[in-house]
Amino acid sequence: MKTIRKLIGVMALSALTTAPALAVTGPVTLSKESETCIGCHKRVSPGIVSQWKNSAHSGAGIGCYECHKAQSVDPDAQKHFGFYIRTVLSPKACGKCHVQEAKEFMASYHSKGGKFVESPKNVLGLLTTGAPNAFVGCARCHGSKVRLDAKGRPIAGTWPNQGIGRYNPDGTQGSCTACHYAHSFSLKQAREPKTCGRCHQGPDHPDIEIFELSKHGIAWEAHKSEIESKLDRKYLILGEDYAHAPACFTCHMGATVNGLKTTHDVGARNSWNLRGPISKHTKNWKKKRKDMQKVCLVCHSRTWVKDFYKAFDAYVELYNKKFAIPAKQMVTFLHKKGVLDAVPFNEQVEWDYWHLWHHEGRRGRQGTAMAAADYSHWQGIYLVAYNFYFKFLPHADQAVMKAYKEGKISKSVVRQWNALKKRILSRKEHKWFTAKSMDEIKALERYYLENFLKQMAR
């Protein structure tokens, strides 16, 4: 069985897909249209021709025209040296051969990444920092709408645009080249963790930093040379072709020896949504968790995996209960009662709340999901706590008193605010903040530790 899989993997290097139309059965010949493209582009853009020549597409006889061809009636069709071609290649174009991959990708959250870039929600990108940032910053990862001129050519400012949730002229969303760089379309490059890190980095989602400093990331770097020659295979199976360490693709997309198949829906194994202000289980989360655990079980025992997820769940629920839900209740109250106006991000408490969940809160949750202790604590929940108690709450108090002095709210609203704050801070999880003695603190320490251990023992 192993020999057969390896043989299929080698064959797939030249075919790149399971589609019969791409099977190489003899000498490869290119269409006359692609030959014409290459004849010109090897002079004007020799780099992309060289990349293509070393690709599996080239080995399968797939040239420029086969991907870029268009019909004269297409909105983005351009008359180009006697041919109708399109500049922007969508998942629909790739899906002509890569049917299953395109279907999974277009159903994924990745392909929807461009929805917010030009929406009213993107206040920080469009207004606070300025609209050009939305296109050279946000859209470079998220994608945005590609607009066309009268001749069907993409308009500068909306192009170049390789964001993963790009709105394409043919009506589809997504960009395969966000990960599979044109024109080489190297599987090796797409599987490189830094490909994911191009977007999954920084203060709000430092996934590449988390990975590289986790045990998984350190093991990957140490053993990468042992798998490097296999990274361009279509079929790459954890537990059979490699086992020393996982990369991003392993957990979120890869096949395993215990029956898990490859997927291009990178959220298909995520049981928690860790992006939002309050974490929630994803749709069909139990099945998704079971699939992710299949990856873990290739290298770890069932007890190890079960206990890891218990601690992970406890952390997320702690974040939700202690900070996320109370902060959401408070911000909602402040907006509803007129303490905060309708303009987003023009008041300090709004920035405090944003950082609490979007930066520190995400870092902590994602650090815990990927077993990176420092991101769980010092760069995560520690900063959430500091922000909540010593920035968010004081600034909320100041906003309430300012609104009262300016006559925007009544004394009754001030009393309601103080009552809400008292109800929240009197809960057991906040008692340390209002404790009056060290005896109270010691009792709380025992309470927390005992309850956590009981929870883990269940």
N, C-alpha and C positions, 0 to 999 in steps of 0.2 A: 504493500500500500504506500509506504513512504517513497519508494522508488518511482511509483506511478505519479504521485503528487509532484515530485521534483521534476519529472519529465514534462508534466503539464506546465509547471512554472517556467521552464526553459522555453517551451513552445510559445508561451504567452508573451515572452519578451518581444517576439517578432509580430505577434498578432495584436497584443494589448487588450483584446476584448474577446468575449466568448461568442460574439456575433459571427455566424458562418461567412458572411460577406467579406470579412477581413482575413480569413484564413489564407496563409501564404502556401500556395501549392506548386509554385514554380518561380522562374525569374520574375522579379518585380519590375513592372513598367508603370510609368506615370502617364496621366492624361495629357493631351496636347496643351490643354489650358494651364495645367500646373507647370509644365515644362516652360511655357511662355512666362509665367510669373517668376520662376526661378532664374530664367535668362536675364531678366531685368534686375531683380532684387539682389542677385549676387554681386551687383555693382553698387546699388544705392543703399542696401542694408545687408551687407554680407554676414553680419553677426547672426541674424535670425535664420538665414539660410543654413549656416553652419550648425546652429542648434537643431534645426529640423532634420538635417542629414544624419545626425546622431540619435535621432529619436526612433521609437518603435513605430510611429506613424510612417516614417520614411521606409522602414523595413517592410511595412505592409502595403506600400504603394499608395498611401494616403498623402496627397499633396495639398498645396495652398488652396486650389480651387475647390477641392472636395469639401473643405470646411467653410470657406468664405463665399461660396457661390450664393447668388440671390436671384429672385424673380423680379422682373421689371416693375411689378405692382407692389412689391414690398416697400414699406415706408422708409426703410433705410437703404434701399437699393441705389448703388452708384454706378454710373457708366464709367468703366475703367479699362482703357485700352481694348475696347471691343467686347468686354465681358460686363455682366452685372454682378457686382460683388457687394458684400457688407463688411463694415469694419468691426462691428460689435458682435461677438459670438456669444450666444446665450446657451443655457443648459439644453434648450430645445434642439439647437444645432448639434451639440455633443451627443444628445440623446438619440440621434439617428442610429448611432452604433452602440453607444453605452447606455442601453435602455434602462436597465435596473438602477444603475448608479445615478442617472439623471432623475429618475422617479423618486428615489430615496432623498436625494439632495433637495429637490424642489419641495418636498414635504417637510423638510427640516426647519428648525428655527434659524439656522444660518441663512437660508435663502430669503428670510423675512427681515434681515438686518437693516435694510435700507428704509424701512417704513417711517422711522422717526426723524431722519435727517432733515427733511424739509417740513416736518410737522410742527404744530404749535408746542409740542413737548420739548423740542430741542432749543430751549431758550438760551442755554449756555453757548451752543454752537452758532446760532443765527444772530442773536441780539447782544448778549452780554459780552462776548468776545468779538463778534462781527461776522457777517455772512461768509466772507471768503474762507474763514476757518472751517465752516461747515463742509466745504468741498475739499480743501487740502488737508484737513484734519479728520473730522468725523467720517466723511464719505470714503476716505482712503481705505478704511476698514469696513464700515457698515455698507457702503454703496449708496447711490442716489440715482435719480432719474437722468438718463442720458437723453439730452435734447438734440434735435437735428436741425440743420439749416435747410433751405429750399432744395438743395441738391442731394439731400439724404446723408450729409456728412455730420458727424458729431460736433457739437459746438464746444469751443474751449470754455473751461470752467466746469463743464459737466463731463469732460473727457480730457485726459486719460482718467479712467474710472474702473478699477479692478476690485472694488469693494464687494464683499461676498454676498450682499443682499441687493445688488444693483438692479434697478428697473431698466429692462432692455426694450429697445424699440419694437420688438416682436410681441410685446405684452407679457413676457415671462419675467420672473425675478430670479436673481442669482448670477454668480460668476464662477465658473469652474476654474478659471485661471487665477482666482484669488489664492488657490492652493497649488494647482497644477500649472506651473509657470509656462507660458507660451515662449518659444515654440518647441521646446524640448519635451515638455510634459513628463518630466522625470518622476517616476514613482519614488526613487531614492530621495530626491529633493522634497517631495510632498510629505514623506514620512519623517523628515528631519524635524525634531521638536521646535527648532527656531522658526520653521514655517508657521506653526501655530502661534509662536511668540511674537510674530510680526504684529499681531493685533492683541493677543492675550498677554498684555504686559502692563506695567504702570500702577498708579496708586489705587485704581478701582478694581482691577482684575489682574494682579501680578502672577498669572498662572505659570508663565515660563520661569520666573524667578523662584516661585514656589517649587516647581518641578526640579529645576537644576540643583536646588539646595536640599531636596528630599533624598531619602535613601534610594528611591527609584531612579532619580535623576543622576545621582552619583554613580550608581551601578551601571546605568546606561552609558555614561561617559567612559567608564573604566572598561566596559566590554564591547563597545560599539564596533571596534575593529574586527571582532569575531563574527559579526553579522553583516558588516558593510557590503560584502560581495553579494549578499542575498536581497538587499533592500530594493532592487529594481524588479523583483519578481512580482507577478500579479498575485500569486498565491503564496502567502507567508503566514505560517501557522504557529502561534505561541504554544510551546510545549513540544513542538516537533522540529521546527526550523530554528528556533531560538528560545532561550529560557532564562538567561542570566538577569535580564531586566526588561521592563516595559518602557515604551515611549508613549507620547500622547495618543497616537493612532492605535496602539495596542488596546488600551482600555476603552476608548470611545468609538473605535471603528473596526478593530482587527478580529480575525478569525482565531479560534482556539482549538486545541486538540480534543477538548471535551464537547465539541459540537456547535459552538457559537460561530455563526457566519459573519462575514464582512458586511458592514453597512456604511452608507454615505450619509445617514442621518445621525449626526454626532450627539444628539440628545436622546437617542433611543435607549440609553442605559442609565439615564440620570433619574434617580428617584426623588430628589429634592430640586426645586427651583430656588437657587441661591442668589438670583440677580436682584429681586425686588426688595422693597422695604421690609416686608415680612415673608419669611420662607414658607412655602407651601409644597405639599407633595405634588408631583407632576401627574398628569393623566396616565392611568394604567401603571402607577408607580411600583406596584408589587412585582409585576412582570419585568419591568425595567431593572429593578434591583436584582432580581434573580439572574438576569442576563449579565449585569456587571459583576455579580458574585462568581459567575462562571469563569470570568477572567482571573479574579483573585484566586480561585480554587486550583488553578493550574500550578501555582507555586506555594499557596498557603493552606493550612488545615481548616476544616470547617469551624472549629472552635475559634481560631484566630480571626477568621472572616466575620463570624457572628459577633464576637466581642468588639471588633473594630467598629462595626455598624451600630452597636449599642452606644458606644461612646460618642460616635459621630452624631447620632440622633439626639442624644442628651445635650450636646453642645448647641445644636441648632435650636432645640426647644428652649434651652436656657436663653439664648440670644432673643428668640421671639418673645418669651414671657417676661423677661426682666427688662428689656430695653426697647425692642422694636414695636410691640403692641402698645405699651404706655406712651412712647414718643408719638406714634401715629394718632392716638386718642387726643393727646395734647395739641398737636398741630391742627387737627381737624376742629377742635374746640376754638382755637385762636382764629382760624379762618371763618368759621361759622358765626362767631360772635362779633366779627368786625375788628378784632385786635390787629390782625394782619390784613392788608389790602389785597386786591385781586392781582396786582402785578407780581410776578414770580421773581425771586432772587433780588429783591430790592431792600430786604430787611435781614439783619444779622441772624435771627433765629432760623430763617429758611436755609441759610448756608450751613448752620450747625446741624440741622436735621439731615440735610443732603449728605454731609460728610459722615454722619453717624451710620447711615445705612449703605450709602453708595460707595464709600471708600473704606472706612475701618470695618464696617459690618460685612461687606463682601470679602475683604481680605481674610478676616477671621474665619468665616464660613468656608471659603474655598481652601484656605490653609489647612483646616481640619479635614476636609474631604480628601486632600492629597497628602495627609500625614506629615505636615511641616509645622513643627511645634512653635517656632518663633512667630510665624504668621498667625497661628491660632491665638497666641497670647499677646506678646508685646506689640506686634504690628496689627493685631486684631481686636480681641475683646477688651484688652487693657485700654486702648484708645477709645473704644466705644463707651466704656464706663467713664473715662475722664471727660469725654465730650458731653455725655449725658448729664453728669452731675455738676460739672464746673464750667460748662459753656452753654449747652442747650437750656437747662433749667434757669440759670441766672438771666440769660438773655430773654427768655420767655417772660420772666417776672418783670424785667425792665420794659418789655413791649406792652404788657398789660397796664403798668402804671403810666406809661407815656400816653397810651390811648385814653386812659381815664382822665388824665390832666388836660388833654386836648379836647375833651368832651365827646369823644367818639363812642365811648361805652359808659354804662351806668355803674354805680356802686354795686348793684346786684351782680353784674358780670364779674367784677373783681372778687366778690364772695364766692361765686360759682367756680372761678379759676382756683382759688385757694382750697376749696373743698375737693376739687378734682385732684389737685396736687397732693393733698393730705391723704386721700384714699389710696393713691398709687404708692406713695412713700411709706405708708403704714403696712404695706404687704411684707410678708416674711423676707422676701428676697432683697428688700431695700432697708431692712431694719438696721443693718450696720451703719448706714448713713445717718440715722436718727438716734442711734444708741447713746445712752448717757453714761455708761460705765464699761470698764473692761470685763466685768463679770458677764454683762450682756453679750459682749463680743465673743467671749469664750464659749458661751452657751450656743450662740449662733454657729460658731465653727464646728462644734460637735453635731449640731442639727444637720448642717449641710453635708458634712462628710458621711454621717450615718445614712442619710437618705439617699445620697448618691450611690453608696455601696450596696444598699438594698435594691436600688433600681437596677444596678448592673448584675446583681445576683439572680434577678427574675428570669 
